[in-house]
Amino acid sequence: MKKAVIIPAVKKNVAFYDDLIKKMAGQSLIERVINKAKEIAKPEDIYVVTDSEEICLISQRKGVRYFVEKSLKLLPGAI
């Protein structure tokens, strides 16, 4: 069975500024999520959807695919 993981990482929707990229114990939240996703799917089957260039750079360094759209805004309760 083929698996894919889609990670919505929209900075506009976080409670506090830079929550997704702030480091705790040497790792950001987005890095932790990508690492967990790699436990269940291959890196080429992991997709990060974001509105942030910083998150794109982290995704690229982690070897996963990403899609960036500056005007992206998730609707409340959409996920």
Stockholm file with secondary structure:
# STOCKHOLM 1.0

chainA/1-79         MKKAVIIPAVKKNVAFYDDLIKKMAGQSLIERVINKAKEIAKPEDIYVVTDSEEICLISQRKGVRYFVEKSLKLLPGAI
#=GR chainA/1-79 SS CCCCEEEEECGGGSSSTTTTTCEETTEEHHHHHHHHHHHHSCGGGEEEEESCHHHHHHHHHHTCEEEECTTCCCCTTCC
#=GC SS_cons        CCCCEEEEECGGGSSSTTTTTCEETTEEHHHHHHHHHHHHSCGGGEEEEESCHHHHHHHHHHTCEEEECTTCCCCTTCC
//
